[in-house]
Amino acid sequence: MSGYDDLTFDLLDVHATDEDSVARLHAYADTWSQAFHEGRLDEEKNKHWIEHSRVDDVTLRAVLPRRSAIGGTPRPVATFTSWDQQLNVGGPDLLPVRMITDVTVAPTHRRRGLLTRLMTEDLDEAVRAGVPLAALTVSEGSIYGRYGFGPATRYRKVHVDVRPGRFALHHLEDDGTLELALPAEAWPAMAQVHAERLATSRGEIARPAFYEQFLSGRFDWESGGPDRKLTVVVHLDVTGQPDGYVAYRTAWKDDQARLEVADLVATTHTAHLRLWRHVADVDLVTEVRARTAPDDLLDLAVVDPRGVTSVEVRDFLWLRILDLPRALEARPWREDASVVLEVDDALGHTAGRWRVTTEKGTARVARTDDEPSVRLPADVLAALYLGDRSVLTAAAAGRLHGPDVTTLAAMADHAGPAPYCSTGF
Ligand SMILES: CC(=O)SCCNC(=O)CCNC(=O)[C@H](O)C(C)(C)COP(=O)(O)OP(=O)(O)OC[C@H]1O[C@@H](n2cnc3c(N)ncnc32)[C@H](O)[C@@H]1OP(=O)(O)O
């Protein structure tokens, strides 16, 4: 057998409601869920997966065997889900981004190039649709660099000691108030706060529809039913407008109550710290666990920095640049200068030479035949894009070369706030 004669490459219609199509959607979901070692989905999970996938209007790329000796509903041997959303790249305008998830190939069909084919097709389609960036989060760090993706934001996991007398902030003056609310009733306020944060914070990405299911407490993927443990506290500014919230769960562990932050989003520093103080003050809780930005202001706000233990720092949002001029012109820049980048891009989208000229914080980018002054691969370009990593560090690591490395660093490094993405998908 050669090539893919035994397979068909299909697009499933997520909006189809006839019995046969819904059975195919269930089989698709089973394939990715089993690949992530979570078994087949039950009715409730299937229902909620289809519901949020329809809201996002996802594209479902399925690879199916042409023949089956066993019969029944055709079961995909590979899945690849994508849809388009918006990303804050640090400039005044959000950019469209192709979101990619549930990338799986069955163990019976691995290493035959199915991932490469599905990725190539989807990114080509994103380019045709005028989408300048693609994003994903990874199960393994070794898979996506070859397709031009680089880790562009990181998160940190912290364990915070909040035993009596252990947690204190240096300074917090707040005229706002906190309101405890039912998750379902707080959901509109949470969505509003996140939308404001998306508009102002580099690295934030618009939220997929499943966030409504999860933050409203309507459906908890872990327990497979309504979430009765989720607590939501909204911070209101002096005018009564929501400007932050925290969603959390508490549980007993070895005779001590632990609080796990599911989501903490704020649009002001005051709201951010007030919400932190709230979770630290919850009675009987001795430890708070949360994901934060690597440089969360909490570190400098607490009286005892050793009370905040970082237990993990990890890559989070991986990006891939598809339209280089549009992407680079949308991000902030620091010093005025000009360089010629030569990008090595196996998929071709950003390959070649580009003159990048910066002036007063913005860039003009055009193709050129001039000699390159900085050479770099597409995955490094993506890793540098939001400013999480510096040009000089990439050069020191041997990932970028050329006589104008220092000039590019002066143009690109520290050109905006550190990026952070609070949204998983
Ligand atoms: C965005 C997300 O959804 S992240 C989740 C990714 N999915 C998973 O982790 C689920 C379990 N794994 C799988 O389903 C599959 O192994 C996949 C999707 C990772 C790979 O699918 P395959 O069809 O086997 O990949 P494909 O044959 O196209 O391989 C392409 C290249 O990637 C390499 N590759 C594939 N998987 C891996 C891996 N896990 N680690 C390192 N390299 C890998 C292959 O060796 C090949 O390299 P080459 O081009 O140098 O020859």
Ligand as a Chemical Component Dictionary entry (heavy atoms), coordinates in Angstrom:
data_LIG
# 
_chem_comp.id                   LIG 
_chem_comp.type                 NON-POLYMER 
_chem_comp.pdbx_formal_charge   0 
_chem_comp.three_letter_code    LIG 
# 
loop_
_chem_comp_atom.comp_id 
_chem_comp_atom.atom_id 
_chem_comp_atom.alt_atom_id 
_chem_comp_atom.type_symbol 
_chem_comp_atom.charge 
_chem_comp_atom.model_Cartn_x 
_chem_comp_atom.model_Cartn_y 
_chem_comp_atom.model_Cartn_z 
_chem_comp_atom.pdbx_ordinal 
LIG C1  C1  C 0 -2.496 21.231 19.485 1  
LIG C2  C2  C 0 -2.704 19.844 20.072 2  
LIG O1  O1  O 0 -3.741 19.306 19.946 3  
LIG S1  S1  S 0 -1.422 19.147 20.942 4  
LIG C3  C3  C 0 -1.819 17.411 21.011 5  
LIG C4  C4  C 0 -1.011 16.547 20.077 6  
LIG N1  N1  N 0 -1.547 15.181 20.151 7  
LIG C5  C5  C 0 -1.129 14.253 21.035 8  
LIG O2  O2  O 0 -0.199 14.458 21.805 9  
LIG C6  C6  C 0 -1.908 12.946 21.060 10 
LIG C7  C7  C 0 -0.998 11.718 20.920 11 
LIG N2  N2  N 0 -0.136 11.791 19.724 12 
LIG C8  C8  C 0 -0.636 11.717 18.469 13 
LIG O3  O3  O 0 -1.841 11.677 18.263 14 
LIG C9  C9  C 0 0.331  11.691 17.308 15 
LIG O4  O4  O 0 1.481  11.026 17.717 16 
LIG C10 C10 C 0 0.732  13.087 16.767 17 
LIG C11 C11 C 0 -0.512 13.870 16.356 18 
LIG C12 C12 C 0 1.504  13.899 17.827 19 
LIG C13 C13 C 0 1.667  12.917 15.562 20 
LIG O5  O5  O 0 0.936  12.395 14.468 21 
LIG P1  P1  P 0 1.637  11.631 13.241 22 
LIG O6  O6  O 0 0.647  11.543 12.142 23 
LIG O7  O7  O 0 2.250  10.389 13.753 24 
LIG O8  O8  O 0 2.772  12.652 12.837 25 
LIG P2  P2  P 0 3.502  12.678 11.406 26 
LIG O9  O9  O 0 3.645  11.266 10.891 27 
LIG O10 O10 O 0 2.842  13.654 10.506 28 
LIG O11 O11 O 0 4.912  13.217 11.855 29 
LIG C14 C14 C 0 5.473  14.386 11.343 30 
LIG C15 C15 C 0 6.834  14.590 11.954 31 
LIG O12 O12 O 0 6.689  14.828 13.356 32 
LIG C16 C16 C 0 7.448  13.883 14.093 33 
LIG N3  N3  N 0 6.677  13.598 15.296 34 
LIG C17 C17 C 0 5.404  13.182 15.355 35 
LIG N4  N4  N 0 5.036  13.054 16.632 36 
LIG C18 C18 C 0 6.089  13.401 17.379 37 
LIG C19 C19 C 0 6.307  13.470 18.773 38 
LIG N5  N5  N 0 5.354  13.121 19.644 39 
LIG N6  N6  N 0 7.520  13.884 19.203 40 
LIG C20 C20 C 0 8.487  14.202 18.326 41 
LIG N7  N7  N 0 8.328  14.165 16.977 42 
LIG C21 C21 C 0 7.139  13.766 16.534 43 
LIG C22 C22 C 0 7.570  12.686 13.179 44 
LIG O13 O13 O 0 8.672  11.904 13.532 45 
LIG C23 C23 C 0 7.740  13.362 11.847 46 
LIG O14 O14 O 0 9.052  13.876 11.751 47 
LIG P3  P3  P 0 9.767  14.061 10.327 48 
LIG O15 O15 O 0 8.923  15.040 9.558  49 
LIG O16 O16 O 0 11.099 14.587 10.692 50 
LIG O17 O17 O 0 9.759  12.706 9.711  51 
# 
loop_
_chem_comp_bond.comp_id 
_chem_comp_bond.atom_id_1 
_chem_comp_bond.atom_id_2 
_chem_comp_bond.value_order 
_chem_comp_bond.pdbx_ordinal 
LIG C1  C2  SING 1  
LIG C2  O1  DOUB 2  
LIG C2  S1  SING 3  
LIG S1  C3  SING 4  
LIG C3  C4  SING 5  
LIG C4  N1  SING 6  
LIG N1  C5  SING 7  
LIG C5  O2  DOUB 8  
LIG C5  C6  SING 9  
LIG C6  C7  SING 10 
LIG C7  N2  SING 11 
LIG N2  C8  SING 12 
LIG C8  O3  DOUB 13 
LIG C8  C9  SING 14 
LIG C9  O4  SING 15 
LIG C9  C10 SING 16 
LIG C10 C11 SING 17 
LIG C10 C12 SING 18 
LIG C10 C13 SING 19 
LIG C13 O5  SING 20 
LIG O5  P1  SING 21 
LIG P1  O6  DOUB 22 
LIG P1  O7  SING 23 
LIG P1  O8  SING 24 
LIG O8  P2  SING 25 
LIG P2  O9  DOUB 26 
LIG P2  O10 SING 27 
LIG P2  O11 SING 28 
LIG O11 C14 SING 29 
LIG C14 C15 SING 30 
LIG C15 O12 SING 31 
LIG C15 C23 SING 32 
LIG O12 C16 SING 33 
LIG C16 N3  SING 34 
LIG C16 C22 SING 35 
LIG N3  C17 SING 36 
LIG N3  C21 SING 37 
LIG C17 N4  DOUB 38 
LIG N4  C18 SING 39 
LIG C18 C19 SING 40 
LIG C18 C21 DOUB 41 
LIG C19 N5  SING 42 
LIG C19 N6  DOUB 43 
LIG N6  C20 SING 44 
LIG C20 N7  DOUB 45 
LIG N7  C21 SING 46 
LIG C22 O13 SING 47 
LIG C22 C23 SING 48 
LIG C23 O14 SING 49 
LIG O14 P3  SING 50 
LIG P3  O15 DOUB 51 
LIG P3  O16 SING 52 
LIG P3  O17 SING 53 
# 
